[in-house]
Amino acid sequence: MNTKQNQSRLGDLVWKFFASVNLTIVTFLSLVTASVIGTIVPQNGGPDFYLHKYGEVL
């Protein structure tokens, strides 16, 4: 009986994690950040282009 209670608690914790507003906000902000970076950084450039434009550090 104790094992079922532990599994139920674990299931509840997992469900609460995936249903949380905090996870939604973090996921949304990650998507926004990636979209902004993908919009600002020019695409399909060769390695020399990026090295010249952003330097070795970036």
Secondary structure, DSSP 8 states (H G I E B T S, - for coil): -HHHHHHHHHHHHHHHHHT-HHHHHHHHHHHHHHHHHHHHS-SS--HHHHHHHHTTT-
